Amino acid sequence: MQNTLSERGGQNEYGARRSGRPGVLKRAQFFLMLGLVGIDLGSVWLAFGSAHALLQRNPEFVIGEFVEFLPLPAVYMGVMLILYFSQQMYQRRRPITHLDELFKIVSYNVLTMFFTVALLTLLARDFEYHRALVLLGSALTVAYDVLGRVLHAQLQWAIQARGIGDDRVLLIGAGEIGQMLLHKMSAHPKLGYRVVGIVDAGRSERVPLGLNVPLLGTLGDVPLLIDRYAIDEVIIGLPESSHQDLVTIISLCEREKVGIRVFPDVFQIMASEVTIGDLGGLPLLTIRDVALQGWKLVAKRGVDILFSGLGLVLLSPFMLLTALLIKLDSPGPVFFSQERMGLDARPFKIIKFRSMRQDAETDGPGWTTPDDPRKTKLGSVMRRFNVDELPQLVNVLVGDMSLVGPRPERPVYVEQFRQIIPRYMDRHREKAGLTGWAQVNGLRGDTSIVERTKYDLWYIENWSIGLDIMILIRTVLQTIFGTNRNAY
C-alpha cells in the first residue's frame, strides 16, 4: 500500500545518514579503495623483490644487491598508479568479473613496463638494469596483483552482502521492468544495492507483489524522497519513456546530488556503441555500426579453423568413448542432426551427440526443461557439461558455425521470434556460435529469448578477438567446474 509523505514525517532517522552525502565515498568504500591501492603497490615491490631473489639464486646470472635497482620498481609503481587511476581501476564500486580484470591488468602492466623502460632510458641514462629483472618483475606483478584483487573482490562482495557500504537505491517504475530490476538487485546482494522504495511513474503500473519494498510516492515526490531517505542512486526503469519524460525525471533527480542510472530501450540503443562523427561540422551520433568486417572476418575464421581442428584432434579419444557410452546407454544413433538457422538466416544441419530418446519429438518440438523426461541418463550428464555440443566442432571447421556467436535456433522458432521481438533477425548478421555471450551469462535453455537477443546484439556490435577469447575461457571454466547456469 502506498504511503503519503505526511504519514512518514516522523521518519527523520534517515536524515543523519544524509550527512554522508551521495556522490562522496562512504567509509567502507573509501577503505576498500585504499585496499586496492595497497594491493597494487605491494604487488610491485613484492614482485620485483621476488624476481631479484630468483635471479640471484641462479648461479649463471650475475646481479647486484636489490638496493641498486630501487629506481626500477619505484618508477614502475608510479607509472602503474597513474595508468590505473586514469583507467578507473580504483572506481570499483561493483567488482567486475575476475576474467575481465585479468585482461585489464595484463594490458596495463605491459604498457607500464614499456613506459618504465622508456622513462629510465631517457631520464636516468646512468642507471643500469637487467632485462630479465624487468620482464620477470612485470610478470610477477601481474600474478600478485591478480591474486590480490581476486581476494579483494571476494572480501568486497562479502562485505556488501552484509549491507556494509551499500548504496541506497530509489527505483522509478513499478511495472514489469521495475520488478525485473528489483529481483536482480535482491538476488545479488553482493553488488551492494539496497532498494529503499519504488516510485510510481503514474502509468497504471502494478506494484510487484510479495517483495518487501514499499511504494513511496509519485514522481513529484522524488526530490523530497532522495533527501529524506538518504538516496545514493536513482534507477529509472521506464524503457519506453519518451525523451521528454526522461528529461523531466532526470531533472527532478538532479536537484539532489545522486547517481542516476537509466534502464534503456535496449532494442534502440543498448546493442550499439555510440560514436560521434560530423557532417560538415555538424555533430552526428553513430549508434549502429558493424564490428565484424574486413580483416576481422579473416582473423575470426582463422581462429575458428585453428581451434576447431585442434579440438577435434585432441578430443577425438574422449568423443569416441562418449559415442560408445551412448550406444550402451540407450537404443538409437550416436549423433543427432537438426536444421538450424545460421548466417543470413540460411539453414544448415547442426550435429550433436544424441542426449534424448529417439521419440523425443513425437508430439512436436519443445524447449528442454530441467527435469525433462525425454533425456537419457547419460544425456543429462552430457548436457550438464556441454559434452553433447562437441560434434559441432565439425560445423565450425566446415564454416557453418563459429566458435563464438549467437546460438542457432530452429526455423520454426525463428519465424515466431522475428514476429514479436524487434531486431531479432539482426542476430543472423553473424555466424551462429558453439558458445556465446548470452550463454556464458546464464541465458540458455528455457530462458528469456528477449534477454538473450539483447546479449547477442551487444556481442555482434562490440566484437573483438579479445572478447571471443574471454568467452571461450569462461565457457571452458564453466564446463570444467559445472557452473553452467541453465545447462540441462
C-alpha positions as CSV (number, residue, x, y, z in Angstrom):
1,M,0.0,0.0,0.0
2,Q,1.3,3.4,-0.9
3,N,2.2,5.7,2.0
4,T,2.0,9.5,1.8
5,L,4.9,11.7,2.7
6,S,2.9,13.3,5.5
7,E,2.4,9.9,7.1
8,R,6.2,9.4,7.0
9,G,7.0,12.8,8.6
10,G,8.5,11.1,11.6
11,Q,10.9,9.0,9.7
12,N,13.8,11.5,10.1
13,E,16.2,8.9,11.3
14,Y,17.4,8.8,7.8
15,G,18.4,12.4,8.0
16,A,21.6,11.6,9.9
17,R,22.8,9.3,7.1
18,R,22.4,12.2,4.7
19,S,25.5,13.7,6.2
20,G,27.4,11.1,4.2
21,R,26.1,12.9,1.0
22,P,25.6,10.8,-2.1
23,G,28.5,11.2,-4.6
24,V,31.0,11.0,-1.7
25,L,32.6,7.7,-0.9
26,K,31.3,6.1,2.2
27,R,33.8,5.0,4.8
28,A,33.7,1.3,3.8
29,Q,34.0,2.2,0.1
30,F,36.9,4.5,0.9
31,F,38.8,1.8,2.8
32,L,38.1,-0.7,0.1
33,M,39.6,1.7,-2.5
34,L,42.7,2.2,-0.3
35,G,42.9,-1.5,0.0
36,L,43.1,-1.8,-3.8
37,V,45.9,0.9,-3.9
38,G,47.8,-1.0,-1.2
39,I,47.5,-4.3,-3.1
40,D,48.8,-2.7,-6.3
41,L,51.7,-1.0,-4.5
42,G,52.6,-4.2,-2.5
43,S,52.4,-6.3,-5.7
44,V,55.0,-4.2,-7.4
45,W,57.6,-4.3,-4.6
46,L,56.9,-7.9,-3.7
47,A,57.2,-8.9,-7.4
48,F,60.5,-7.1,-8.1
49,G,61.9,-8.3,-4.8
50,S,60.9,-11.9,-5.7
51,A,62.3,-11.5,-9.2
52,H,65.6,-10.3,-7.8
53,A,65.8,-13.1,-5.3
54,L,65.1,-15.7,-8.0
55,L,67.8,-14.3,-10.3
56,Q,70.3,-14.1,-7.5
57,R,69.9,-17.8,-6.8
58,N,70.7,-18.6,-10.4
59,P,74.5,-19.3,-10.5
60,E,74.6,-18.4,-14.2
61,F,73.2,-14.9,-13.6
62,V,75.3,-12.1,-12.0
63,I,73.3,-9.4,-10.4
64,G,73.9,-6.8,-7.7
65,E,72.0,-6.1,-4.5
66,F,68.4,-5.2,-4.7
67,V,69.0,-1.7,-3.3
68,E,70.9,-0.9,-6.5
69,F,67.7,-1.4,-8.6
70,L,65.3,0.6,-6.4
71,P,64.5,3.1,-9.1
72,L,63.1,0.3,-11.3
73,P,60.2,-0.7,-9.0
74,A,59.7,2.9,-7.9
75,V,59.2,4.2,-11.4
76,Y,57.1,1.1,-12.3
77,M,54.9,1.8,-9.3
78,G,54.4,5.4,-10.2
79,V,53.6,4.7,-13.8
80,M,51.2,1.9,-12.9
81,L,49.3,4.1,-10.4
82,I,48.9,6.9,-12.9
83,L,47.7,4.4,-15.5
84,Y,45.3,2.6,-13.1
85,F,43.8,5.8,-11.9
86,S,43.4,7.1,-15.4
87,Q,41.6,3.9,-16.4
88,Q,39.3,4.0,-13.4
89,M,40.8,0.8,-11.9
90,Y,40.0,2.2,-8.4
91,Q,36.4,3.1,-9.1
92,R,35.3,-0.5,-8.3
93,R,32.0,0.1,-6.5
94,R,30.8,-3.1,-8.3
95,P,33.7,-5.6,-8.8
96,I,33.9,-6.8,-12.3
97,T,34.4,-10.5,-13.3
98,H,37.9,-11.8,-12.5
99,L,38.5,-12.6,-16.1
100,D,37.7,-9.1,-17.3
101,E,40.0,-7.7,-14.6
102,L,42.8,-10.2,-15.6
103,F,42.8,-8.8,-19.2
104,K,42.9,-5.2,-17.9
105,I,45.8,-5.9,-15.5
106,V,47.8,-7.7,-18.2
107,S,47.3,-5.0,-20.7
108,Y,48.1,-2.1,-18.3
109,N,51.2,-3.8,-16.9
110,V,52.5,-4.4,-20.4
111,L,52.1,-0.6,-21.1
112,T,53.6,0.1,-17.6
113,M,56.7,-2.0,-18.4
114,F,57.3,-0.2,-21.7
115,F,56.8,3.3,-20.2
116,T,59.1,2.4,-17.3
117,V,61.9,1.3,-19.5
118,A,61.4,4.4,-21.7
119,L,61.5,6.8,-18.8
120,L,64.5,5.2,-17.2
121,T,66.3,5.3,-20.5
122,L,65.6,9.0,-21.1
123,L,65.9,10.4,-17.6
124,A,68.4,8.1,-15.9
125,R,70.9,7.2,-18.6
126,D,73.5,6.1,-16.0
127,F,71.1,3.6,-14.4
128,E,71.7,0.0,-15.5
129,Y,69.0,-2.6,-15.2
130,H,68.7,-6.2,-16.3
131,R,66.1,-7.0,-18.9
132,A,65.5,-10.3,-17.1
133,L,64.6,-8.4,-13.9
134,V,62.2,-6.1,-15.8
135,L,60.4,-9.0,-17.6
136,L,60.3,-11.3,-14.5
137,G,59.3,-8.4,-12.2
138,S,56.5,-7.3,-14.5
139,A,55.2,-10.9,-14.9
140,L,55.2,-11.5,-11.1
141,T,53.5,-8.1,-10.6
142,V,50.6,-9.3,-12.8
143,A,50.4,-12.6,-10.9
144,Y,50.5,-11.0,-7.4
145,D,48.1,-8.2,-8.5
146,V,45.6,-10.6,-10.0
147,L,45.7,-12.7,-6.8
148,G,45.3,-9.7,-4.6
149,R,42.5,-8.2,-6.5
150,V,40.6,-11.5,-6.7
151,L,40.8,-11.8,-2.9
152,H,39.8,-8.2,-2.5
153,A,36.8,-8.7,-4.7
154,Q,35.7,-11.7,-2.6
155,L,36.0,-9.6,0.5
156,Q,34.2,-6.7,-1.1
157,W,31.3,-8.9,-2.2
158,A,31.1,-10.4,1.3
159,I,31.1,-7.0,3.0
160,Q,28.4,-5.6,0.6
161,A,26.3,-8.7,1.0
162,R,26.1,-7.8,4.7
163,G,24.9,-4.3,3.9
164,I,28.2,-2.6,4.7
165,G,28.9,0.3,2.4
166,D,25.8,-0.4,0.3
167,D,24.1,2.2,-1.9
168,R,20.6,3.2,-1.1
169,V,18.6,3.0,-4.3
170,L,15.3,4.6,-5.3
171,L,13.7,2.7,-8.1
172,I,11.4,4.7,-10.5
173,G,8.9,2.5,-12.3
174,A,6.6,-0.1,-10.7
175,G,5.9,-2.1,-13.8
176,E,7.5,-5.2,-15.3
177,I,10.9,-3.6,-15.9
178,G,10.9,-2.3,-12.3
179,Q,10.1,-5.7,-11.0
180,M,12.9,-7.3,-13.0
181,L,15.4,-4.7,-11.8
182,L,14.2,-5.2,-8.2
183,H,14.6,-9.0,-8.4
184,K,18.1,-8.7,-9.9
185,M,19.3,-6.4,-7.1
186,S,17.6,-8.6,-4.4
187,A,19.1,-11.8,-5.9
188,H,22.6,-10.3,-5.9
189,P,23.1,-8.5,-2.5
190,K,26.9,-8.7,-3.0
191,L,26.6,-5.9,-5.6
192,G,25.8,-3.6,-2.8
193,Y,22.4,-2.2,-3.8
194,R,19.7,-1.7,-1.2
195,V,16.4,-0.7,-2.7
196,V,14.7,1.7,-0.3
197,G,11.5,2.0,-2.2
198,I,9.7,2.4,-5.5
199,V,8.2,5.5,-7.1
200,D,5.0,5.2,-9.1
201,A,5.5,6.7,-12.5
202,G,1.8,7.2,-12.9
203,R,1.3,4.8,-15.8
204,S,-1.3,2.4,-14.2
205,E,1.6,0.1,-13.4
206,R,1.2,-2.7,-10.8
207,V,3.4,-2.8,-7.9
208,P,5.4,-6.1,-7.6
209,L,3.7,-8.3,-5.1
210,G,5.5,-10.4,-2.4
211,L,8.5,-8.1,-2.2
212,N,9.3,-6.2,1.0
213,V,9.8,-2.9,-0.8
214,P,7.3,-0.1,-0.2
215,L,5.8,2.2,-2.8
216,L,6.9,5.6,-1.5
217,G,5.2,8.1,-3.7
218,T,4.9,9.6,-7.2
219,L,7.3,11.5,-9.5
220,G,6.6,14.8,-7.8
221,D,7.9,13.4,-4.5
222,V,11.3,12.4,-5.9
223,P,13.4,15.3,-4.6
224,L,12.0,15.0,-1.1
225,L,12.3,11.2,-1.1
226,I,16.0,11.5,-2.2
227,D,16.7,13.8,0.8
228,R,14.5,12.0,3.3
229,Y,15.8,8.5,2.7
230,A,19.4,9.4,2.0
231,I,19.3,8.0,-1.5
232,D,22.6,7.4,-3.2
233,E,21.4,6.3,-6.6
234,V,18.2,6.6,-8.6
235,I,17.5,3.9,-11.2
236,I,14.9,4.7,-13.8
237,G,13.2,1.6,-15.1
238,L,11.0,3.1,-17.8
239,P,12.5,1.9,-21.1
240,E,9.6,3.0,-23.2
241,S,9.5,6.6,-21.9
242,S,9.7,9.5,-24.3
243,H,12.8,11.7,-24.3
244,Q,10.8,14.5,-22.7
245,D,9.6,12.2,-19.9
246,L,13.2,11.1,-19.2
247,V,14.4,14.7,-19.2
248,T,11.7,15.6,-16.7
249,I,12.5,12.7,-14.4
250,I,16.3,13.3,-14.6
251,S,15.8,17.0,-13.8
252,L,13.9,16.1,-10.7
253,C,16.8,13.8,-9.6
254,E,19.5,16.4,-10.5
255,R,18.2,18.7,-7.8
256,E,20.0,16.4,-5.3
257,K,23.5,15.0,-5.6
258,V,22.7,11.4,-6.6
259,G,23.9,9.0,-9.2
260,I,21.4,8.4,-11.9
261,R,21.1,5.3,-14.0
262,V,18.6,4.6,-16.8
263,F,17.5,1.2,-18.0
264,P,17.4,1.8,-21.8
265,D,15.1,0.8,-24.5
266,V,17.6,-2.0,-25.4
267,F,16.5,-2.6,-28.9
268,Q,17.0,1.0,-29.8
269,I,20.4,1.8,-28.2
270,M,21.8,-0.9,-25.9
271,A,23.2,-3.1,-28.6
272,S,25.0,-0.2,-30.3
273,E,28.2,1.5,-29.4
274,V,27.6,5.3,-29.8
275,T,30.4,7.2,-31.6
276,I,30.5,10.8,-32.6
277,G,31.2,11.9,-36.1
278,D,30.5,15.1,-38.1
279,L,28.7,16.2,-41.2
280,G,30.3,19.4,-42.4
281,G,30.9,20.5,-38.8
282,L,27.6,19.3,-37.5
283,P,27.8,16.5,-34.9
284,L,26.3,13.1,-35.8
285,L,25.9,10.1,-33.5
286,T,26.6,6.7,-35.0
287,I,24.5,4.3,-33.0
288,R,24.8,1.3,-35.2
289,D,28.0,0.0,-36.8
290,V,29.2,-3.4,-38.0
291,A,32.1,-4.5,-35.8
292,L,33.0,-7.7,-37.7
293,Q,34.1,-6.9,-41.2
294,G,37.2,-6.8,-43.4
295,W,40.3,-8.3,-41.9
296,K,38.4,-9.1,-38.7
297,L,36.3,-11.7,-40.6
298,V,39.5,-13.4,-41.8
299,A,41.0,-13.3,-38.3
300,K,37.9,-14.8,-36.8
301,R,37.7,-17.5,-39.4
302,G,41.4,-18.3,-38.9
303,V,40.8,-18.8,-35.2
304,D,37.8,-21.0,-35.9
305,I,39.8,-23.3,-38.2
306,L,42.8,-23.5,-35.8
307,F,40.9,-24.2,-32.6
308,S,38.2,-26.4,-34.1
309,G,40.8,-28.6,-35.8
310,L,42.9,-28.8,-32.7
311,G,39.8,-29.6,-30.6
312,L,38.8,-32.4,-32.9
313,V,42.2,-34.0,-32.8
314,L,42.8,-33.6,-29.1
315,L,39.2,-34.6,-28.0
316,S,38.8,-37.5,-30.5
317,P,39.6,-40.2,-27.9
318,F,37.1,-38.7,-25.5
319,M,34.5,-38.3,-28.2
320,L,35.0,-41.9,-29.3
321,L,34.4,-43.0,-25.7
322,T,31.3,-40.8,-25.5
323,A,29.9,-42.4,-28.7
324,L,30.4,-45.9,-27.2
325,L,28.6,-44.9,-23.9
326,I,25.7,-43.5,-25.9
327,K,25.3,-46.8,-27.7
328,L,25.4,-48.7,-24.4
329,D,23.0,-46.3,-22.6
330,S,20.0,-46.3,-25.0
331,P,18.9,-47.5,-28.4
332,G,19.3,-45.2,-31.3
333,P,22.0,-43.4,-33.3
334,V,25.0,-41.8,-31.7
335,F,24.6,-38.4,-33.4
336,F,21.6,-36.2,-33.7
337,S,21.2,-33.8,-36.6
338,Q,18.8,-31.0,-36.8
339,E,18.1,-28.0,-39.1
340,R,19.1,-24.6,-37.6
341,M,19.3,-21.1,-39.0
342,G,22.8,-19.5,-39.4
343,L,24.4,-16.6,-41.1
344,D,21.9,-14.5,-43.2
345,A,19.2,-16.9,-41.9
346,R,20.5,-19.7,-44.1
347,P,19.6,-23.2,-42.8
348,F,22.3,-25.8,-42.0
349,K,22.4,-29.1,-40.3
350,I,23.8,-28.9,-36.8
351,I,25.5,-32.1,-35.3
352,K,25.2,-33.1,-31.7
353,F,25.6,-36.2,-29.6
354,R,22.2,-37.6,-29.0
355,S,21.1,-36.9,-25.5
356,M,17.4,-37.7,-25.7
357,R,15.2,-40.7,-26.6
358,Q,14.5,-41.4,-30.2
359,D,10.8,-40.5,-29.8
360,A,11.6,-37.2,-28.0
361,E,9.7,-35.1,-30.6
362,T,6.8,-37.3,-31.3
363,D,4.4,-34.6,-30.1
364,G,6.3,-31.8,-31.8
365,P,9.2,-29.5,-30.9
366,G,9.5,-28.2,-27.4
367,W,12.0,-26.5,-25.1
368,T,14.1,-28.7,-22.8
369,T,13.2,-28.3,-19.1
370,P,15.4,-29.1,-16.0
371,D,13.6,-32.5,-15.3
372,D,12.8,-33.3,-18.9
373,P,11.7,-36.9,-19.1
374,R,12.8,-37.1,-22.7
375,K,16.5,-37.0,-21.7
376,T,18.5,-40.3,-21.3
377,K,20.5,-40.9,-18.2
378,L,23.8,-40.2,-20.0
379,G,22.2,-37.3,-21.8
380,S,21.5,-35.5,-18.5
381,V,25.2,-35.6,-17.7
382,M,26.3,-34.7,-21.2
383,R,24.1,-31.6,-21.3
384,R,25.2,-30.5,-17.9
385,F,28.8,-30.4,-19.0
386,N,28.2,-29.4,-22.7
387,V,29.6,-32.7,-24.0
388,D,26.7,-33.1,-26.4
389,E,27.9,-30.0,-28.2
390,L,31.4,-31.3,-29.1
391,P,30.5,-32.6,-32.6
392,Q,29.6,-29.0,-33.6
393,L,33.4,-28.5,-33.9
394,V,32.8,-30.2,-37.3
395,N,30.2,-27.4,-38.1
396,V,32.8,-24.8,-37.1
397,L,35.6,-26.4,-39.2
398,V,33.4,-26.6,-42.4
399,G,32.3,-23.0,-41.9
400,D,28.6,-23.4,-40.9
401,M,29.3,-22.1,-37.5
402,S,31.9,-20.1,-35.5
403,L,33.4,-20.9,-32.1
404,V,31.7,-17.9,-30.6
405,G,28.4,-16.3,-31.8
406,P,24.7,-16.3,-31.2
407,R,23.4,-19.8,-30.6
408,P,21.4,-21.1,-33.7
409,E,17.7,-21.7,-33.4
410,R,15.3,-23.9,-35.3
411,P,13.4,-22.3,-38.3
412,V,10.1,-22.8,-36.5
413,Y,11.3,-20.7,-33.5
414,V,13.0,-18.1,-35.7
415,E,9.7,-17.5,-37.5
416,Q,7.9,-17.0,-34.2
417,F,10.5,-14.8,-32.6
418,R,11.0,-12.5,-35.6
419,Q,7.3,-11.5,-35.4
420,I,7.4,-10.5,-31.7
421,I,11.0,-9.4,-30.9
422,P,12.4,-6.2,-32.5
423,R,15.7,-6.6,-34.3
424,Y,15.7,-10.4,-33.7
425,M,16.9,-11.1,-37.2
426,D,19.9,-8.8,-36.7
427,R,21.5,-11.7,-34.7
428,H,21.8,-13.6,-38.0
429,R,24.2,-10.9,-39.3
430,E,27.0,-13.2,-38.0
431,K,27.6,-16.9,-37.9
432,A,26.0,-18.9,-35.2
433,G,28.3,-20.0,-32.4
434,L,29.3,-23.1,-30.4
435,T,29.1,-20.8,-27.4
436,G,28.2,-17.1,-27.0
437,W,28.0,-14.1,-24.8
438,A,24.4,-14.9,-23.7
439,Q,25.3,-18.5,-22.8
440,V,28.3,-17.6,-20.5
441,N,25.9,-15.2,-18.7
442,G,23.4,-18.0,-18.0
443,L,21.0,-17.2,-20.8
444,R,20.5,-20.7,-22.3
445,G,17.9,-23.4,-22.4
446,D,14.3,-22.3,-21.4
447,T,15.3,-18.7,-20.6
448,S,14.0,-15.3,-21.9
449,I,14.6,-15.0,-25.7
450,V,14.2,-11.3,-25.3
451,E,17.1,-11.1,-22.9
452,R,19.2,-13.5,-24.9
453,T,18.7,-11.3,-28.0
454,K,19.9,-8.3,-26.1
455,Y,23.2,-10.1,-25.3
456,D,23.5,-11.4,-28.9
457,L,23.1,-8.0,-30.4
458,W,25.6,-6.4,-28.0
459,Y,28.1,-9.1,-28.9
460,I,27.7,-8.6,-32.6
461,E,28.2,-4.8,-32.5
462,N,31.1,-5.0,-29.9
463,W,33.0,-8.0,-31.3
464,S,36.8,-8.3,-30.8
465,I,39.2,-11.1,-30.7
466,G,39.8,-10.4,-27.0
467,L,36.1,-10.7,-26.4
468,D,36.0,-14.1,-28.2
469,I,38.9,-15.4,-26.2
470,M,37.3,-14.2,-22.9
471,I,34.0,-16.0,-23.8
472,L,35.9,-19.2,-24.7
473,I,37.9,-19.2,-21.5
474,R,34.7,-18.6,-19.4
475,T,33.0,-21.4,-21.3
476,V,35.8,-23.8,-20.6
477,L,36.0,-22.9,-16.9
478,Q,32.2,-23.1,-16.5
479,T,32.2,-26.5,-18.2
480,I,35.1,-27.9,-16.1
481,F,33.6,-26.7,-12.8
482,G,30.0,-27.5,-13.8
483,T,28.8,-23.9,-13.1
484,N,26.8,-23.5,-16.3
485,R,23.6,-21.9,-15.3
486,N,20.5,-23.4,-17.0
487,A,22.6,-26.2,-18.6
488,Y,20.1,-29.0,-18.8
